[in-house]
Structure formats: structure tokens, C-alpha cells
Amino acid sequence: MPVFVKKVFAWGGLAFLIFFIAFRPDSAAHTAKTLGGGFMLIAQGFGDFLTSLMT
């Protein structure tokens, strides 16, 4: 994929993110909270796996 296309997608994604936060702050907060919770569950799963592996 050409560098120009990657830059367009990156800037477009950033613009969408700013638009989403500015005009739908409640939905953006809920989305961030859901994603954060998912990442925490993944990290906890890795931690539990490593703990089980070491004991």
C-alpha cells in the first residue's frame, strides 16, 4: 500500500475520532470504557496463565 494512502487513512481516522468525541461524547466514553475493560480482561487472562505456568 502506498505511503500516501496510509497517510490518508491515518488522518481520516484521526479526524473521525475527533468528530466522534466532539459530537457524541457519551458514546465515545462508553466505547472507550468497553475497550478498556476488554483490554483489562485480556491482561488478566495473560497474568492468570503466567501465574499458573509458574506454580
Predicted model as a PDB file, atoms N, CA, C, CB and O in Angstrom, pLDDT in the B-factor column:
MODEL        1                                                                  
ATOM      1  N   MET A   1       0.858  -1.169   0.000  1.00 70.00           N  
ATOM      2  CA  MET A   1       0.000   0.000   0.000  1.00 70.00           C  
ATOM      3  C   MET A   1       0.906   1.234   0.000  1.00 70.00           C  
ATOM      4  CB  MET A   1      -0.977  -0.003   1.234  1.00 70.00           C  
ATOM      5  O   MET A   1       1.824   1.331   0.814  1.00 70.00           O  
ATOM      6  N   PRO A   2       0.652   2.164  -0.900  1.00 86.00           N  
ATOM      7  CA  PRO A   2       1.488   3.363  -0.961  1.00 86.00           C  
ATOM      8  C   PRO A   2       1.418   4.183   0.325  1.00 86.00           C  
ATOM      9  CB  PRO A   2       1.073   4.225  -2.140  1.00 86.00           C  
ATOM     10  O   PRO A   2       0.432   4.140   1.061  1.00 86.00           O  
ATOM     11  N   VAL A   3       2.477   4.919   0.569  1.00 89.00           N  
ATOM     12  CA  VAL A   3       2.579   5.736   1.775  1.00 89.00           C  
ATOM     13  C   VAL A   3       1.461   6.776   1.812  1.00 89.00           C  
ATOM     14  CB  VAL A   3       3.955   6.425   1.846  1.00 89.00           C  
ATOM     15  O   VAL A   3       0.910   7.053   2.878  1.00 89.00           O  
ATOM     16  N   PHE A   4       1.124   7.348   0.668  1.00 91.00           N  
ATOM     17  CA  PHE A   4       0.079   8.377   0.614  1.00 91.00           C  
ATOM     18  C   PHE A   4      -1.261   7.828   1.104  1.00 91.00           C  
ATOM     19  CB  PHE A   4      -0.067   8.918  -0.818  1.00 91.00           C  
ATOM     20  O   PHE A   4      -1.976   8.504   1.843  1.00 91.00           O  
ATOM     21  N   VAL A   5      -1.597   6.621   0.700  1.00 93.00           N  
ATOM     22  CA  VAL A   5      -2.868   6.017   1.097  1.00 93.00           C  
ATOM     23  C   VAL A   5      -2.877   5.774   2.609  1.00 93.00           C  
ATOM     24  CB  VAL A   5      -3.110   4.687   0.329  1.00 93.00           C  
ATOM     25  O   VAL A   5      -3.894   5.995   3.266  1.00 93.00           O  
ATOM     26  N   LYS A   6      -1.744   5.321   3.163  1.00 93.00           N  
ATOM     27  CA  LYS A   6      -1.655   5.114   4.605  1.00 93.00           C  
ATOM     28  C   LYS A   6      -1.843   6.423   5.355  1.00 93.00           C  
ATOM     29  CB  LYS A   6      -0.312   4.486   4.973  1.00 93.00           C  
ATOM     30  O   LYS A   6      -2.512   6.459   6.388  1.00 93.00           O  
ATOM     31  N   LYS A   7      -1.260   7.492   4.846  1.00 95.00           N  
ATOM     32  CA  LYS A   7      -1.405   8.801   5.493  1.00 95.00           C  
ATOM     33  C   LYS A   7      -2.858   9.282   5.435  1.00 95.00           C  
ATOM     34  CB  LYS A   7      -0.478   9.838   4.824  1.00 95.00           C  
ATOM     35  O   LYS A   7      -3.368   9.843   6.405  1.00 95.00           O  
ATOM     36  N   VAL A   8      -3.510   9.062   4.311  1.00 95.00           N  
ATOM     37  CA  VAL A   8      -4.915   9.463   4.173  1.00 95.00           C  
ATOM     38  C   VAL A   8      -5.779   8.709   5.171  1.00 95.00           C  
ATOM     39  CB  VAL A   8      -5.417   9.212   2.735  1.00 95.00           C  
ATOM     40  O   VAL A   8      -6.635   9.308   5.822  1.00 95.00           O  
ATOM     41  N   PHE A   9      -5.569   7.407   5.301  1.00 96.00           N  
ATOM     42  CA  PHE A   9      -6.336   6.614   6.263  1.00 96.00           C  
ATOM     43  C   PHE A   9      -6.030   7.032   7.703  1.00 96.00           C  
ATOM     44  CB  PHE A   9      -6.038   5.122   6.076  1.00 96.00           C  
ATOM     45  O   PHE A   9      -6.936   7.100   8.534  1.00 96.00           O  
ATOM     46  N   ALA A  10      -4.776   7.308   7.996  1.00 95.00           N  
ATOM     47  CA  ALA A  10      -4.404   7.717   9.352  1.00 95.00           C  
ATOM     48  C   ALA A  10      -5.044   9.054   9.715  1.00 95.00           C  
ATOM     49  CB  ALA A  10      -2.877   7.812   9.483  1.00 95.00           C  
ATOM     50  O   ALA A  10      -5.631   9.188  10.788  1.00 95.00           O  
ATOM     51  N   TRP A  11      -4.937  10.038   8.831  1.00 96.00           N  
ATOM     52  CA  TRP A  11      -5.528  11.342   9.105  1.00 96.00           C  
ATOM     53  C   TRP A  11      -7.055  11.280   9.104  1.00 96.00           C  
ATOM     54  CB  TRP A  11      -5.048  12.360   8.078  1.00 96.00           C  
ATOM     55  O   TRP A  11      -7.712  11.972   9.882  1.00 96.00           O  
ATOM     56  N   GLY A  12      -7.610  10.452   8.234  1.00 96.00           N  
ATOM     57  CA  GLY A  12      -9.061  10.271   8.225  1.00 96.00           C  
ATOM     58  C   GLY A  12      -9.552   9.632   9.512  1.00 96.00           C  
ATOM     59  O   GLY A  12     -10.584  10.030  10.053  1.00 96.00           O  
ATOM     60  N   GLY A  13      -8.817   8.642  10.002  1.00 94.00           N  
ATOM     61  CA  GLY A  13      -9.174   8.009  11.278  1.00 94.00           C  
ATOM     62  C   GLY A  13      -9.085   8.974  12.431  1.00 94.00           C  
ATOM     63  O   GLY A  13      -9.951   8.982  13.306  1.00 94.00           O  
ATOM     64  N   LEU A  14      -8.041   9.797  12.446  1.00 96.00           N  
ATOM     65  CA  LEU A  14      -7.893  10.801  13.495  1.00 96.00           C  
ATOM     66  C   LEU A  14      -9.026  11.828  13.433  1.00 96.00           C  
ATOM     67  CB  LEU A  14      -6.532  11.504  13.374  1.00 96.00           C  
ATOM     68  O   LEU A  14      -9.579  12.208  14.465  1.00 96.00           O  
ATOM     69  N   ALA A  15      -9.366  12.271  12.232  1.00 96.00           N  
ATOM     70  CA  ALA A  15     -10.464  13.224  12.074  1.00 96.00           C  
ATOM     71  C   ALA A  15     -11.786  12.621  12.552  1.00 96.00           C  
ATOM     72  CB  ALA A  15     -10.582  13.664  10.606  1.00 96.00           C  
ATOM     73  O   ALA A  15     -12.576  13.298  13.209  1.00 96.00           O  
ATOM     74  N   PHE A  16     -12.026  11.348  12.222  1.00 94.00           N  
ATOM     75  CA  PHE A  16     -13.247  10.688  12.673  1.00 94.00           C  
ATOM     76  C   PHE A  16     -13.266  10.586  14.185  1.00 94.00           C  
ATOM     77  CB  PHE A  16     -13.376   9.297  12.048  1.00 94.00           C  
ATOM     78  O   PHE A  16     -14.305  10.806  14.807  1.00 94.00           O  
ATOM     79  N   LEU A  17     -12.120  10.252  14.791  1.00 93.00           N  
ATOM     80  CA  LEU A  17     -12.039  10.148  16.243  1.00 93.00           C  
ATOM     81  C   LEU A  17     -12.362  11.482  16.909  1.00 93.00           C  
ATOM     82  CB  LEU A  17     -10.648   9.672  16.664  1.00 93.00           C  
ATOM     83  O   LEU A  17     -13.127  11.523  17.873  1.00 93.00           O  
ATOM     84  N   ILE A  18     -11.794  12.557  16.413  1.00 95.00           N  
ATOM     85  CA  ILE A  18     -12.075  13.883  16.970  1.00 95.00           C  
ATOM     86  C   ILE A  18     -13.542  14.243  16.788  1.00 95.00           C  
ATOM     87  CB  ILE A  18     -11.184  14.949  16.310  1.00 95.00           C  
ATOM     88  O   ILE A  18     -14.171  14.761  17.710  1.00 95.00           O  
ATOM     89  N   PHE A  19     -14.094  13.973  15.607  1.00 95.00           N  
ATOM     90  CA  PHE A  19     -15.504  14.239  15.347  1.00 95.00           C  
ATOM     91  C   PHE A  19     -16.395  13.435  16.298  1.00 95.00           C  
ATOM     92  CB  PHE A  19     -15.848  13.910  13.885  1.00 95.00           C  
ATOM     93  O   PHE A  19     -17.358  13.962  16.855  1.00 95.00           O  
ATOM     94  N   PHE A  20     -16.062  12.149  16.476  1.00 93.00           N  
ATOM     95  CA  PHE A  20     -16.850  11.259  17.335  1.00 93.00           C  
ATOM     96  C   PHE A  20     -16.833  11.762  18.777  1.00 93.00           C  
ATOM     97  CB  PHE A  20     -16.307   9.810  17.266  1.00 93.00           C  
ATOM     98  O   PHE A  20     -17.873  11.784  19.436  1.00 93.00           O  
ATOM     99  N   ILE A  21     -15.669  12.163  19.268  1.00 93.00           N  
ATOM    100  CA  ILE A  21     -15.557  12.654  20.641  1.00 93.00           C  
ATOM    101  C   ILE A  21     -16.274  13.992  20.798  1.00 93.00           C  
ATOM    102  CB  ILE A  21     -14.080  12.792  21.045  1.00 93.00           C  
ATOM    103  O   ILE A  21     -16.908  14.235  21.825  1.00 93.00           O  
ATOM    104  N   ALA A  22     -16.184  14.855  19.801  1.00 95.00           N  
ATOM    105  CA  ALA A  22     -16.777  16.187  19.897  1.00 95.00           C  
ATOM    106  C   ALA A  22     -18.305  16.152  19.838  1.00 95.00           C  
ATOM    107  CB  ALA A  22     -16.244  17.067  18.785  1.00 95.00           C  
ATOM    108  O   ALA A  22     -18.970  16.873  20.582  1.00 95.00           O  
ATOM    109  N   PHE A  23     -18.859  15.324  18.964  1.00 96.00           N  
ATOM    110  CA  PHE A  23     -20.299  15.354  18.750  1.00 96.00           C  
ATOM    111  C   PHE A  23     -21.061  14.219  19.428  1.00 96.00           C  
ATOM    112  CB  PHE A  23     -20.575  15.321  17.297  1.00 96.00           C  
ATOM    113  O   PHE A  23     -22.288  14.279  19.514  1.00 96.00           O  
ATOM    114  N   ARG A  24     -20.383  13.209  19.902  1.00 94.00           N  
ATOM    115  CA  ARG A  24     -21.011  12.089  20.621  1.00 94.00           C  
ATOM    116  C   ARG A  24     -20.154  11.713  21.829  1.00 94.00           C  
ATOM    117  CB  ARG A  24     -21.200  10.855  19.680  1.00 94.00           C  
ATOM    118  O   ARG A  24     -19.638  10.597  21.894  1.00 94.00           O  
ATOM    119  N   PRO A  25     -19.996  12.630  22.786  1.00 95.00           N  
ATOM    120  CA  PRO A  25     -19.093  12.337  23.906  1.00 95.00           C  
ATOM    121  C   PRO A  25     -19.552  11.158  24.765  1.00 95.00           C  
ATOM    122  CB  PRO A  25     -18.955  13.560  24.776  1.00 95.00           C  
ATOM    123  O   PRO A  25     -18.719  10.398  25.259  1.00 95.00           O  
ATOM    124  N   ASP A  26     -20.860  10.996  24.950  1.00 95.00           N  
ATOM    125  CA  ASP A  26     -21.346   9.871  25.757  1.00 95.00           C  
ATOM    126  C   ASP A  26     -21.043   8.530  25.084  1.00 95.00           C  
ATOM    127  CB  ASP A  26     -22.858  10.005  26.001  1.00 95.00           C  
ATOM    128  O   ASP A  26     -20.599   7.584  25.736  1.00 95.00           O  
ATOM    129  N   SER A  27     -21.285   8.462  23.796  1.00 94.00           N  
ATOM    130  CA  SER A  27     -20.993   7.227  23.062  1.00 94.00           C  
ATOM    131  C   SER A  27     -19.495   6.958  23.020  1.00 94.00           C  
ATOM    132  CB  SER A  27     -21.552   7.305  21.634  1.00 94.00           C  
ATOM    133  O   SER A  27     -19.061   5.812  23.138  1.00 94.00           O  
ATOM    134  N   ALA A  28     -18.704   8.017  22.854  1.00 94.00           N  
ATOM    135  CA  ALA A  28     -17.246   7.849  22.824  1.00 94.00           C  
ATOM    136  C   ALA A  28     -16.738   7.352  24.173  1.00 94.00           C  
ATOM    137  CB  ALA A  28     -16.551   9.176  22.449  1.00 94.00           C  
ATOM    138  O   ALA A  28     -15.863   6.487  24.222  1.00 94.00           O  
ATOM    139  N   ALA A  29     -17.271   7.882  25.257  1.00 95.00           N  
ATOM    140  CA  ALA A  29     -16.849   7.447  26.589  1.00 95.00           C  
ATOM    141  C   ALA A  29     -17.244   5.986  26.823  1.00 95.00           C  
ATOM    142  CB  ALA A  29     -17.471   8.354  27.679  1.00 95.00           C  
ATOM    143  O   ALA A  29     -16.463   5.209  27.372  1.00 95.00           O  
ATOM    144  N   HIS A  30     -18.438   5.624  26.412  1.00 96.00           N  
ATOM    145  CA  HIS A  30     -18.884   4.239  26.570  1.00 96.00           C  
ATOM    146  C   HIS A  30     -18.001   3.280  25.758  1.00 96.00           C  
ATOM    147  CB  HIS A  30     -20.359   4.100  26.138  1.00 96.00           C  
ATOM    148  O   HIS A  30     -17.639   2.203  26.232  1.00 96.00           O  
ATOM    149  N   THR A  31     -17.665   3.685  24.539  1.00 94.00           N  
ATOM    150  CA  THR A  31     -16.803   2.866  23.690  1.00 94.00           C  
ATOM    151  C   THR A  31     -15.423   2.697  24.313  1.00 94.00           C  
ATOM    152  CB  THR A  31     -16.680   3.488  22.297  1.00 94.00           C  
ATOM    153  O   THR A  31     -14.881   1.592  24.337  1.00 94.00           O  
ATOM    154  N   ALA A  32     -14.851   3.796  24.818  1.00 94.00           N  
ATOM    155  CA  ALA A  32     -13.532   3.729  25.452  1.00 94.00           C  
ATOM    156  C   ALA A  32     -13.571   2.855  26.702  1.00 94.00           C  
ATOM    157  CB  ALA A  32     -13.034   5.139  25.810  1.00 94.00           C  
ATOM    158  O   ALA A  32     -12.643   2.090  26.964  1.00 94.00           O  
ATOM    159  N   LYS A  33     -14.646   2.973  27.468  1.00 96.00           N  
ATOM    160  CA  LYS A  33     -14.782   2.168  28.678  1.00 96.00           C  
ATOM    161  C   LYS A  33     -14.888   0.680  28.329  1.00 96.00           C  
ATOM    162  CB  LYS A  33     -16.015   2.617  29.486  1.00 96.00           C  
ATOM    163  O   LYS A  33     -14.289  -0.159  29.001  1.00 96.00           O  
ATOM    164  N   THR A  34     -15.636   0.359  27.299  1.00 97.00           N  
ATOM    165  CA  THR A  34     -15.787  -1.023  26.860  1.00 97.00           C  
ATOM    166  C   THR A  34     -14.465  -1.587  26.349  1.00 97.00           C  
ATOM    167  CB  THR A  34     -16.854  -1.121  25.773  1.00 97.00           C  
ATOM    168  O   THR A  34     -14.098  -2.708  26.699  1.00 97.00           O  
ATOM    169  N   LEU A  35     -13.748  -0.825  25.528  1.00 96.00           N  
ATOM    170  CA  LEU A  35     -12.454  -1.274  25.021  1.00 96.00           C  
ATOM    171  C   LEU A  35     -11.448  -1.446  26.160  1.00 96.00           C  
ATOM    172  CB  LEU A  35     -11.915  -0.281  23.985  1.00 96.00           C  
ATOM    173  O   LEU A  35     -10.695  -2.420  26.183  1.00 96.00           O  
ATOM    174  N   GLY A  36     -11.437  -0.505  27.098  1.00 97.00           N  
ATOM    175  CA  GLY A  36     -10.534  -0.612  28.240  1.00 97.00           C  
ATOM    176  C   GLY A  36     -10.828  -1.847  29.072  1.00 97.00           C  
ATOM    177  O   GLY A  36      -9.908  -2.530  29.523  1.00 97.00           O  
ATOM    178  N   GLY A  37     -12.105  -2.135  29.276  1.00 97.00           N  
ATOM    179  CA  GLY A  37     -12.487  -3.340  30.019  1.00 97.00           C  
ATOM    180  C   GLY A  37     -12.049  -4.605  29.306  1.00 97.00           C  
ATOM    181  O   GLY A  37     -11.612  -5.568  29.937  1.00 97.00           O  
ATOM    182  N   GLY A  38     -12.170  -4.599  27.993  1.00 97.00           N  
ATOM    183  CA  GLY A  38     -11.725  -5.750  27.211  1.00 97.00           C  
ATOM    184  C   GLY A  38     -10.218  -5.954  27.313  1.00 97.00           C  
ATOM    185  O   GLY A  38      -9.747  -7.082  27.458  1.00 97.00           O  
ATOM    186  N   PHE A  39      -9.467  -4.862  27.236  1.00 97.00           N  
ATOM    187  CA  PHE A  39      -8.011  -4.964  27.373  1.00 97.00           C  
ATOM    188  C   PHE A  39      -7.623  -5.447  28.768  1.00 97.00           C  
ATOM    189  CB  PHE A  39      -7.350  -3.609  27.084  1.00 97.00           C  
ATOM    190  O   PHE A  39      -6.667  -6.208  28.919  1.00 97.00           O  
ATOM    191  N   MET A  40      -8.353  -5.011  29.776  1.00 97.00           N  
ATOM    192  CA  MET A  40      -8.064  -5.461  31.141  1.00 97.00           C  
ATOM    193  C   MET A  40      -8.337  -6.958  31.286  1.00 97.00           C  
ATOM    194  CB  MET A  40      -8.904  -4.665  32.161  1.00 97.00           C  
ATOM    195  O   MET A  40      -7.578  -7.659  31.954  1.00 97.00           O  
ATOM    196  N   LEU A  41      -9.409  -7.454  30.670  1.00 97.00           N  
ATOM    197  CA  LEU A  41      -9.691  -8.890  30.722  1.00 97.00           C  
ATOM    198  C   LEU A  41      -8.603  -9.699  30.029  1.00 97.00           C  
ATOM    199  CB  LEU A  41     -11.044  -9.188  30.083  1.00 97.00           C  
ATOM    200  O   LEU A  41      -8.216 -10.765  30.509  1.00 97.00           O  
ATOM    201  N   ILE A  42      -8.111  -9.197  28.905  1.00 97.00           N  
ATOM    202  CA  ILE A  42      -7.032  -9.881  28.194  1.00 97.00           C  
ATOM    203  C   ILE A  42      -5.775  -9.903  29.052  1.00 97.00           C  
ATOM    204  CB  ILE A  42      -6.748  -9.196  26.839  1.00 97.00           C  
ATOM    205  O   ILE A  42      -5.119 -10.938  29.169  1.00 97.00           O  
ATOM    206  N   ALA A  43      -5.434  -8.757  29.657  1.00 97.00           N  
ATOM    207  CA  ALA A  43      -4.241  -8.694  30.505  1.00 97.00           C  
ATOM    208  C   ALA A  43      -4.385  -9.616  31.712  1.00 97.00           C  
ATOM    209  CB  ALA A  43      -3.987  -7.250  30.969  1.00 97.00           C  
ATOM    210  O   ALA A  43      -3.423 -10.273  32.110  1.00 97.00           O  
ATOM    211  N   GLN A  44      -5.573  -9.667  32.290  1.00 97.00           N  
ATOM    212  CA  GLN A  44      -5.803 -10.553  33.430  1.00 97.00           C  
ATOM    213  C   GLN A  44      -5.663 -12.015  33.002  1.00 97.00           C  
ATOM    214  CB  GLN A  44      -7.201 -10.303  34.040  1.00 97.00           C  
ATOM    215  O   GLN A  44      -5.115 -12.827  33.748  1.00 97.00           O  
ATOM    216  N   GLY A  45      -6.147 -12.350  31.824  1.00 97.00           N  
ATOM    217  CA  GLY A  45      -6.011 -13.710  31.313  1.00 97.00           C  
ATOM    218  C   GLY A  45      -4.547 -14.099  31.135  1.00 97.00           C  
ATOM    219  O   GLY A  45      -4.148 -15.207  31.495  1.00 97.00           O  
ATOM    220  N   PHE A  46      -3.747 -13.192  30.582  1.00 96.00           N  
ATOM    221  CA  PHE A  46      -2.317 -13.466  30.442  1.00 96.00           C  
ATOM    222  C   PHE A  46      -1.664 -13.621  31.807  1.00 96.00           C  
ATOM    223  CB  PHE A  46      -1.626 -12.347  29.649  1.00 96.00           C  
ATOM    224  O   PHE A  46      -0.827 -14.503  32.000  1.00 96.00           O  
ATOM    225  N   GLY A  47      -2.039 -12.776  32.748  1.00 96.00           N  
ATOM    226  CA  GLY A  47      -1.489 -12.873  34.100  1.00 96.00           C  
ATOM    227  C   GLY A  47      -1.840 -14.190  34.764  1.00 96.00           C  
ATOM    228  O   GLY A  47      -0.992 -14.821  35.395  1.00 96.00           O  
ATOM    229  N   ASP A  48      -3.095 -14.607  34.622  1.00 96.00           N  
ATOM    230  CA  ASP A  48      -3.522 -15.892  35.192  1.00 96.00           C  
ATOM    231  C   ASP A  48      -2.772 -17.053  34.540  1.00 96.00           C  
ATOM    232  CB  ASP A  48      -5.045 -16.082  35.017  1.00 96.00           C  
ATOM    233  O   ASP A  48      -2.383 -18.005  35.217  1.00 96.00           O  
ATOM    234  N   PHE A  49      -2.571 -16.970  33.231  1.00 96.00           N  
ATOM    235  CA  PHE A  49      -1.838 -18.013  32.522  1.00 96.00           C  
ATOM    236  C   PHE A  49      -0.399 -18.101  33.027  1.00 96.00           C  
ATOM    237  CB  PHE A  49      -1.856 -17.747  31.009  1.00 96.00           C  
ATOM    238  O   PHE A  49       0.101 -19.189  33.314  1.00 96.00           O  
ATOM    239  N   LEU A  50       0.258 -16.949  33.133  1.00 95.00           N  
ATOM    240  CA  LEU A  50       1.645 -16.964  33.579  1.00 95.00           C  
ATOM    241  C   LEU A  50       1.755 -17.420  35.033  1.00 95.00           C  
ATOM    242  CB  LEU A  50       2.267 -15.580  33.413  1.00 95.00           C  
ATOM    243  O   LEU A  50       2.709 -18.106  35.399  1.00 95.00           O  
ATOM    244  N   THR A  51       0.777 -17.039  35.863  1.00 96.00           N  
ATOM    245  CA  THR A  51       0.783 -17.490  37.251  1.00 96.00           C  
ATOM    246  C   THR A  51       0.622 -19.009  37.315  1.00 96.00           C  
ATOM    247  CB  THR A  51      -0.338 -16.795  38.052  1.00 96.00           C  
ATOM    248  O   THR A  51       1.322 -19.678  38.075  1.00 96.00           O  
ATOM    249  N   SER A  52      -0.287 -19.545  36.528  1.00 95.00           N  
ATOM    250  CA  SER A  52      -0.496 -20.996  36.502  1.00 95.00           C  
ATOM    251  C   SER A  52       0.729 -21.720  35.946  1.00 95.00           C  
ATOM    252  CB  SER A  52      -1.736 -21.344  35.664  1.00 95.00           C  
ATOM    253  O   SER A  52       1.049 -22.833  36.365  1.00 95.00           O  
ATOM    254  N   LEU A  53       1.396 -21.086  35.016  1.00 94.00           N  
ATOM    255  CA  LEU A  53       2.576 -21.680  34.401  1.00 94.00           C  
ATOM    256  C   LEU A  53       3.722 -21.770  35.407  1.00 94.00           C  
ATOM    257  CB  LEU A  53       3.008 -20.867  33.173  1.00 94.00           C  
ATOM    258  O   LEU A  53       4.475 -22.744  35.402  1.00 94.00           O  
ATOM    259  N   MET A  54       3.857 -20.771  36.259  1.00 93.00           N  
ATOM    260  CA  MET A  54       4.968 -20.712  37.216  1.00 93.00           C  
ATOM    261  C   MET A  54       4.737 -21.547  38.475  1.00 93.00           C  
ATOM    262  CB  MET A  54       5.216 -19.282  37.611  1.00 93.00           C  
ATOM    263  O   MET A  54       5.694 -21.888  39.170  1.00 93.00           O  
ATOM    264  N   THR A  55       3.496 -21.875  38.776  1.00 85.00           N  
ATOM    265  CA  THR A  55       3.232 -22.633  40.013  1.00 85.00           C  
ATOM    266  C   THR A  55       3.143 -24.117  39.752  1.00 85.00           C  
ATOM    267  CB  THR A  55       1.945 -22.157  40.669  1.00 85.00           C  
ATOM    268  O   THR A  55       2.927 -24.896  40.680  1.00 85.00           O  
TER     269      THR A  55                                                      
ENDMDL                                                                          
END                                                                             
